[in-house]
Amino acid sequence: MLILVLNCGSSSVKYQLYDMPGERCLEKGILERSGEGAVEAVIRTLKKRRGKIISSLDAIGHRVVHGGEKFKESTLINKEVIKAIKQYSRLAPLHNLPNLTGIHVCQRLFPGLSQVAVFDTAFHQTMPPYAYLYGLPYEVYKKEGIRRYGFHGTSHRYVSMQAAKVLGKPLKSLKIITCHLGNGCSITAVDRGESIDTSMGFTPLEGLVMGTRSGDIDAAAVLYLMKKRKLSVSGADELLNKRSGLLGLSGKSNDMRRILSSARSGNKRAKIALEVFIYRLQKYIGAYIAAMDGCDALIFTAGIGENAPYIKKKISQRLSLLIKKFKVRILTIPTNEELMIARDTYRLIK
């Protein structure tokens, strides 16, 4: 079965072509453009390189960032699903709308072909209310949908499944903490295969310090800055999402490689940025060990998680007592969200 996986973002389109169930990747690439033209360009490229194969596609799997409370798992795309994805675009306008563009273009170019939506938020829908509710009036949650949704779910699900294979134990018997550390960072407590808590919240801004995002911050501090600096809503959004995090703290870069290099060279602000990043991570890991009353494996994945051993070393040192007490295995597992999307698409189509 031939499955095309599309990840249509706000600035790029990523794609992979899989031969399932053998999970053989035949083609992959990225186009640093967005919109209908970018998706059409990807399809044209694939037709040139793999004309016969593309004409015999069995299905297309799409990454969709926000599925709200409606979607607890991946689903076949129909009119109702498209309507819901559009509805949830108010919660993730920079992501869901490009995701929808990819779906619409593929429906036009491949009429009648089965398509599947794989949601970033779906894996976290197993969180209990005490983990996803904020301390706001309950009617705000019911009417406005303000709650913790969590993101990077496809990545957290994939690496937790891979960890079970490495450990040679059923996923249902394990307590795992997964750290997806890239330009965007999130951490999830996976208890017996289910997400019970995660660091990102209503949006991908909450939680760990990230490349350009602030992570956790007192909401009153934002209100104070908006009043003091006469910031508009868009101005505050830009400050928190694009000028904060490692970039804002270091004043140099949002790239962990540059932060590490500058810190080794004695740059004080780079050292502070690094320390804040590690400390925030340390606190979340400790909190999730407490939430699950133990931990069998601590997983590092994504750009920083897979390629910055210094971070893993510092966390191992600072949490050494807990790691020894619970005999925690520390693993680096490369994530593969596209393969997870291909698997879900294959399972639903089959």
C-alpha positions as CSV (number, residue, x, y, z in Angstrom):
1,M,0.0,0.0,0.0
2,L,1.4,3.4,-1.0
3,I,0.9,6.2,1.4
4,L,1.9,9.9,1.0
5,V,2.4,11.8,4.2
6,L,2.0,15.6,4.1
7,N,2.9,18.1,6.8
8,C,1.8,21.5,5.6
9,G,3.0,24.2,7.9
10,S,2.9,28.0,7.9
11,S,6.3,28.3,6.1
12,S,7.0,24.9,4.6
13,V,5.6,21.6,3.3
14,K,7.3,18.4,4.3
15,Y,6.5,15.1,2.6
16,Q,7.3,11.4,2.7
17,L,6.2,8.6,0.5
18,Y,5.9,5.2,2.2
19,D,5.4,1.6,1.0
20,M,3.3,0.0,3.7
21,P,3.2,-2.2,5.7
22,G,6.9,-2.7,5.2
23,E,7.4,1.0,6.3
24,R,9.9,1.6,3.5
25,C,10.3,5.3,2.8
26,L,10.6,5.8,-1.0
27,E,10.9,9.6,-1.1
28,K,11.1,12.5,1.3
29,G,11.7,16.2,1.1
30,I,10.8,19.7,2.2
31,L,9.7,22.8,0.3
32,E,10.3,26.1,2.1
33,R,7.1,27.6,0.9
34,S,3.5,27.4,2.0
35,G,0.0,27.6,0.4
36,E,-1.7,25.8,-2.4
37,G,1.1,26.4,-4.9
38,A,3.6,24.7,-2.5
39,V,1.5,21.6,-2.2
40,E,1.0,21.5,-5.9
41,A,4.7,21.8,-6.4
42,V,5.4,18.9,-4.1
43,I,2.9,16.7,-6.1
44,R,4.5,17.8,-9.4
45,T,8.0,16.9,-8.1
46,L,6.8,13.5,-7.0
47,K,5.1,12.8,-10.3
48,K,8.4,13.6,-12.1
49,R,10.4,11.3,-9.9
50,R,7.8,8.6,-9.2
51,G,5.1,9.1,-11.8
52,K,3.7,5.5,-11.9
53,I,3.7,5.2,-8.1
54,I,2.0,8.5,-7.5
55,S,-0.7,7.6,-10.0
56,S,-1.4,4.5,-7.9
57,L,-1.5,6.1,-4.4
58,D,-3.7,4.3,-1.9
59,A,-4.1,7.1,0.7
60,I,-2.7,10.4,2.0
61,G,-2.0,11.1,5.6
62,H,-2.0,14.6,6.9
63,R,-0.5,16.1,10.1
64,V,-3.2,18.3,11.7
65,V,-2.1,20.3,14.7
66,H,-5.3,20.9,16.6
67,G,-8.2,18.5,17.0
68,G,-9.6,20.0,20.2
69,E,-11.6,17.7,22.4
70,K,-13.4,16.1,19.4
71,F,-10.6,13.9,18.1
72,K,-9.1,11.4,20.5
73,E,-7.4,9.5,17.6
74,S,-6.6,9.7,13.9
75,T,-9.6,9.7,11.6
76,L,-10.7,9.4,8.0
77,I,-11.3,12.8,6.5
78,N,-14.9,13.7,5.5
79,K,-16.9,16.9,5.4
80,E,-17.6,16.8,9.1
81,V,-13.9,16.4,9.9
82,I,-13.0,19.3,7.7
83,K,-15.6,21.4,9.3
84,A,-14.2,20.6,12.8
85,I,-10.6,21.3,11.7
86,K,-11.7,24.7,10.4
87,Q,-13.5,25.3,13.7
88,Y,-10.4,24.5,15.7
89,S,-8.4,26.9,13.5
90,R,-9.4,29.6,15.9
91,L,-7.2,27.9,18.5
92,A,-4.3,27.3,16.1
93,P,-4.7,29.7,13.1
94,L,-1.0,29.4,12.1
95,H,-1.2,25.6,11.8
96,N,-4.7,24.3,11.1
97,L,-5.4,26.6,8.2
98,P,-2.2,25.5,6.3
99,N,-3.1,21.9,7.3
100,L,-6.6,22.4,5.7
101,T,-5.0,23.9,2.5
102,G,-3.0,20.6,2.1
103,I,-6.2,18.6,2.5
104,H,-8.2,20.7,0.0
105,V,-5.5,20.6,-2.6
106,C,-5.2,16.8,-2.3
107,Q,-8.9,16.4,-2.6
108,R,-8.8,18.4,-5.8
109,L,-5.8,16.6,-7.3
110,F,-6.8,13.1,-6.1
111,P,-10.6,13.1,-6.1
112,G,-12.0,10.1,-4.3
113,L,-8.7,9.1,-2.7
114,S,-8.9,8.2,1.0
115,Q,-7.3,10.8,3.3
116,V,-6.5,10.6,7.0
117,A,-6.0,13.4,9.6
118,V,-3.5,12.6,12.4
119,F,-3.8,15.2,15.2
120,D,-1.0,16.5,17.4
121,T,-3.5,16.9,20.2
122,A,-5.1,13.5,20.1
123,F,-2.6,11.6,22.2
124,H,-3.1,14.0,25.1
125,Q,-6.9,13.5,25.2
126,T,-6.4,10.8,27.9
127,M,-5.4,13.5,30.4
128,P,-7.7,13.6,33.4
129,P,-9.6,16.9,34.1
130,Y,-7.4,17.8,37.1
131,A,-4.4,17.8,34.7
132,Y,-6.0,19.7,31.8
133,L,-8.2,22.3,33.6
134,Y,-6.9,25.8,34.5
135,G,-8.0,27.6,37.7
136,L,-10.4,29.7,35.7
137,P,-14.2,29.9,36.1
138,Y,-15.6,26.5,34.8
139,E,-17.9,28.3,32.3
140,V,-14.8,29.8,30.6
141,Y,-13.7,26.2,29.8
142,K,-17.2,25.1,28.7
143,K,-17.9,28.1,26.6
144,E,-14.5,29.1,25.2
145,G,-12.6,25.8,25.3
146,I,-9.8,27.2,27.5
147,R,-7.9,24.1,28.8
148,R,-4.6,22.3,28.4
149,Y,-4.6,20.5,25.0
150,G,-0.9,19.6,24.6
151,F,1.0,19.2,21.4
152,H,3.8,17.1,19.8
153,G,1.5,14.2,20.6
154,T,2.5,12.1,17.5
155,S,6.2,12.4,18.5
156,H,5.5,11.5,22.2
157,R,3.4,8.5,21.2
158,Y,6.0,7.3,18.7
159,V,9.1,7.5,21.0
160,S,7.2,5.9,24.0
161,M,6.3,3.0,21.7
162,Q,9.9,2.7,20.6
163,A,11.1,2.8,24.2
164,A,8.9,-0.2,25.1
165,K,10.6,-2.1,22.3
166,V,14.1,-1.1,23.5
167,L,13.2,-2.2,27.1
168,G,11.6,-5.4,25.9
169,K,8.4,-4.8,28.0
170,P,4.8,-4.1,27.2
171,L,4.0,-0.3,26.9
172,K,1.0,-1.0,29.2
173,S,3.4,-1.9,32.0
174,L,5.7,1.2,31.8
175,K,5.9,4.7,33.2
176,I,7.8,6.8,30.7
177,I,8.7,10.5,30.5
178,T,9.2,11.8,26.9
179,C,11.2,15.0,26.3
180,H,10.6,16.4,22.8
181,L,13.3,19.1,22.7
182,G,13.7,21.2,19.5
183,N,13.0,24.8,18.7
184,G,9.6,23.9,20.2
185,C,9.9,21.9,23.4
186,S,7.4,19.8,25.4
187,I,7.5,17.0,27.9
188,T,4.9,14.3,28.6
189,A,4.2,11.8,31.4
190,V,3.2,8.6,29.7
191,D,1.7,6.2,32.2
192,R,1.0,2.7,30.8
193,G,0.8,4.0,27.2
194,E,-1.5,7.0,28.0
195,S,-0.6,10.7,28.3
196,I,-1.6,11.8,31.8
197,D,0.1,15.2,31.7
198,T,2.1,17.4,29.3
199,S,3.8,20.7,29.5
200,M,2.3,22.6,26.5
201,G,-1.1,23.9,27.2
202,F,-3.9,25.9,25.5
203,T,-1.3,26.8,22.9
204,P,2.3,25.6,22.3
205,L,3.6,28.6,24.3
206,E,3.2,27.1,27.8
207,G,5.8,24.9,29.6
208,L,9.5,24.6,28.9
209,V,11.7,27.4,27.8
210,M,12.0,27.0,24.0
211,G,13.9,28.5,21.1
212,T,11.9,31.7,20.9
213,R,9.0,31.0,23.2
214,S,9.0,32.0,26.8
215,G,7.3,28.9,28.3
216,D,5.6,29.3,31.7
217,I,5.1,32.9,32.7
218,D,2.8,34.8,35.2
219,A,-0.1,36.0,33.2
220,A,-0.1,39.2,35.2
221,A,3.4,40.0,34.0
222,V,2.1,39.9,30.4
223,L,-0.8,42.3,31.4
224,Y,1.8,44.6,33.1
225,L,4.0,44.7,30.0
226,M,1.1,45.4,27.7
227,K,0.1,48.4,29.9
228,K,3.6,49.6,30.6
229,R,4.9,49.3,27.0
230,K,1.5,50.0,25.4
231,L,1.7,46.6,23.6
232,S,-1.2,45.5,21.4
233,V,-2.3,41.8,21.5
234,S,-0.2,41.1,18.4
235,G,2.7,42.9,20.0
236,A,2.5,40.8,23.1
237,D,2.1,37.6,21.0
238,E,5.3,38.4,19.1
239,L,7.2,39.2,22.3
240,L,6.2,35.8,23.9
241,N,6.4,33.6,20.9
242,K,9.1,35.1,18.7
243,R,11.5,37.2,20.9
244,S,11.7,35.2,24.1
245,G,13.1,31.8,25.2
246,L,16.7,31.0,24.4
247,L,16.9,33.9,21.9
248,G,15.6,36.5,24.4
249,L,17.6,35.3,27.3
250,S,20.9,34.9,25.5
251,G,20.5,37.9,23.1
252,K,22.4,35.8,20.6
253,S,20.4,32.9,19.1
254,N,17.6,30.4,19.5
255,D,20.0,27.6,18.3
256,M,21.1,25.4,21.2
257,R,24.4,24.7,19.3
258,R,25.3,28.4,19.4
259,I,24.1,28.7,23.0
260,L,26.4,25.9,24.1
261,S,29.3,27.2,22.2
262,S,28.9,30.7,23.6
263,A,28.5,29.4,27.1
264,R,31.7,27.4,26.8
265,S,33.5,30.6,25.6
266,G,32.4,32.4,28.8
267,N,29.4,34.4,27.6
268,K,27.3,35.1,30.7
269,R,24.0,35.5,29.0
270,A,24.4,32.3,27.1
271,K,25.2,30.5,30.4
272,I,22.1,32.0,32.0
273,A,19.9,30.9,29.0
274,L,21.3,27.4,29.2
275,E,20.9,27.2,33.0
276,V,17.2,28.4,32.8
277,F,16.5,25.8,30.0
278,I,18.0,22.9,32.0
279,Y,16.4,24.0,35.3
280,R,12.9,24.2,33.8
281,L,13.4,20.7,32.3
282,Q,14.7,19.3,35.6
283,K,11.6,20.6,37.4
284,Y,9.1,19.1,34.9
285,I,10.8,15.8,35.0
286,G,10.8,15.7,38.8
287,A,7.2,16.7,38.8
288,Y,6.2,14.0,36.4
289,I,8.1,11.3,38.4
290,A,6.0,12.4,41.4
291,A,2.8,12.4,39.3
292,M,3.4,8.8,38.2
293,D,5.0,7.7,41.5
294,G,8.0,6.5,39.6
295,C,9.6,6.3,36.1
296,D,11.0,3.4,34.1
297,A,12.5,5.4,31.2
298,L,13.4,9.0,30.4
299,I,13.4,9.6,26.7
300,F,15.2,12.5,24.8
301,T,14.1,13.2,21.2
302,A,14.0,15.9,18.5
303,G,16.8,18.3,17.5
304,I,18.2,19.2,20.9
305,G,17.1,15.9,22.6
306,E,18.9,13.8,20.0
307,N,22.0,16.0,19.4
308,A,22.9,17.7,22.7
309,P,24.4,15.1,25.0
310,Y,25.4,17.9,27.5
311,I,21.7,18.5,28.3
312,K,21.1,14.8,29.0
313,K,24.3,14.6,31.1
314,K,23.3,17.6,33.3
315,I,19.8,16.2,33.8
316,S,21.3,12.8,34.8
317,Q,23.5,14.5,37.3
318,R,20.9,16.7,38.9
319,L,18.3,13.9,39.1
320,S,20.7,11.2,40.1
321,L,19.0,10.3,43.3
322,L,15.6,9.8,41.7
323,I,17.2,8.0,38.7
324,K,18.9,5.5,41.1
325,K,15.9,5.1,43.3
326,F,13.5,4.2,40.5
327,K,16.2,2.6,38.2
328,V,15.3,4.9,35.4
329,R,16.7,4.1,31.9
330,I,17.8,7.2,30.0
331,L,17.4,6.7,26.3
332,T,17.9,8.9,23.2
333,I,15.3,7.9,20.5
334,P,15.0,9.7,17.2
335,T,11.5,10.7,16.6
336,N,9.6,9.9,13.4
337,E,6.2,11.6,13.2
338,E,5.8,10.9,9.5
339,L,6.1,7.2,10.0
340,M,3.6,7.4,12.8
341,I,1.2,9.2,10.4
342,A,1.8,6.5,7.8
343,R,1.1,3.8,10.3
344,D,-2.2,5.4,11.4
345,T,-3.2,6.0,7.8
346,Y,-2.5,2.4,6.8
347,R,-4.4,1.0,9.8
348,L,-7.5,3.1,9.0
349,I,-7.4,2.4,5.3
350,K,-6.8,-1.3,5.8
